[in-house]
Amino acid sequence: MLSEKQVAEFRARFAVFRKKIYLNSCSQGALSDEVIVSFREFLTSWDEQGSPWDAWIEEYEAARRTFARLIGADADEVAIVPSASAGINAVANSLRFDERPEVILGEYDFPTTGHAWLAQQSRGAKVRFVEAEGGGISPEAYERCITKKTGILGVTRISFLNGWRADVAGIATAARKHGALLLLDDYQDCGTRPVNVKALDVDFYVSGTLKYLLGPPGVAFLYVRKELVQKLLPTISGWFAQENPFAFDVRRFEPARTARRFQAGTPPIPNLYSSRRGVELLESVGFENIAEHVARLASTLLDGARDLGIEAKTPAGSVGPLAVLRANDADGLVKLLAEHQIVVSSRHDGLRVSFHAYNTMEDVWTVLRVLERHMSLLATGSKAAGKA
Ligand SMILES: Cc1ncc(COP(=O)(O)O)c(C=O)c1O
């Protein structure tokens, strides 16, 4: 468990808290002193050395090793990509849809998941969406949609819409039973708890640095289970996907024998410099500690809101870093909270409040005090969780 002193010391590294109560890590993590320094390091290397590509490529590989350590994978199972969308697309365009054309997604997935797989319809994919019930989708609901023609399930661990936490182990068991693959999108949780992709038993895993990993946009990563890497050949490629990117042979197409085959072009070096530092900061706090801290803050907010009679969109028992309250005017509430120097976000009728290691119980009470004074902007009722 993190002590108040530990949280205060960690928080002090993020300048935004000198002016604001920052509760929007579900959109973009806060900027730390460490990440600022790493950007400066990149600029200095560029300024003083011109083009130190060997050092930059070493940063790129160091970032890969860091992401691999973060999720319990080998570095050769990790591709560095510019966005989660690029990672999902790299998997989608490497699959064939002749024998198992069905792709099963959930209605709470981030829209990019739908877009990436729906784009594969021209190659034969048949996309189906599992509907939610009571604010979540059970493994049984996923299993009811799986047939012997199902090739892959796209599953999101924490929904960006309502903070619902999927039972990944249950869904993975259902997928295995029917011989289907599973791609986990962990963008809304990665950075707030320990992750082990082997224990999760997923085939593919995507996340990126800009949210709870406290890094910049422009860097994401894709894990591909070792046994699958060489069975899949992406149809979108480039020199950084080759076994030897520096062979400089335009006629030769030799995809890497590792997950690097899911990459394409020159990596975003400035962002890579800093993406590793966010992860290292979190490692210094400890992921078990962060998970426990975040769960306490989120459940206090949800309990406090329910006590005020505010409807929670986040299902009871689904505590993660993101707590979502139903609002009559979610955008209005975001603006109102901004006037109190509180940064949150909205999606449809949901007011999203997200927590990380730098947030405190006082942040929660401050939000609740403001909400209590503006109940007309919130949906009140007896339902614990409804449709997202
Ligand atoms: C769960 C989830 N997946 C994917 C994305 C999109 O990621 P990217 O823009 O890196 O493709 C988001 C963005 O908010 C998200 O919340």
The ligand as an SDF file (V2000), in Angstrom:
LIG
                    3D

 16 16  0  0  0  0  0  0  0  0999 V2000
   -9.0780    1.0610  -25.1860 C   0  0  0  0  0  0  0  0  0  0  0  0
   -8.4540    1.8970  -26.2640 C   0  0  0  0  0  0  0  0  0  0  0  0
   -7.9280    1.2900  -27.3340 N   0  0  0  0  0  0  0  0  0  0  0  0
   -7.3810    1.9990  -28.3360 C   0  0  0  0  0  0  0  0  0  0  0  0
   -7.3460    3.3690  -28.3020 C   0  0  0  0  0  0  0  0  0  0  0  0
   -6.7840    4.1210  -29.4710 C   0  0  0  0  0  0  0  0  0  0  0  0
   -5.4210    4.0780  -29.4740 O   0  0  0  0  0  0  0  0  0  0  0  0
   -4.5690    4.6600  -30.7090 P   0  0  0  0  0  0  0  0  0  0  0  0
   -5.0240    6.0500  -30.9450 O   0  0  0  0  0  0  0  0  0  0  0  0
   -3.1680    4.5600  -30.2120 O   0  0  0  0  0  0  0  0  0  0  0  0
   -4.8170    3.7930  -31.8690 O   0  0  0  0  0  0  0  0  0  0  0  0
   -7.8680    4.0540  -27.1940 C   0  0  0  0  0  0  0  0  0  0  0  0
   -7.8040    5.5230  -27.1170 C   0  0  0  0  0  0  0  0  0  0  0  0
   -8.3700    6.1560  -26.2610 O   0  0  0  0  0  0  0  0  0  0  0  0
   -8.4560    3.2880  -26.1590 C   0  0  0  0  0  0  0  0  0  0  0  0
   -8.9990    3.8810  -25.1010 O   0  0  0  0  0  0  0  0  0  0  0  0
  1  2  1  0
  2  3  1  0
  2 15  2  0
  3  4  2  0
  4  5  1  0
  5  6  1  0
  5 12  2  0
  6  7  1  0
  7  8  1  0
  8  9  2  0
  8 10  1  0
  8 11  1  0
 12 13  1  0
 12 15  1  0
 13 14  2  0
 15 16  1  0
M  END
$$$$
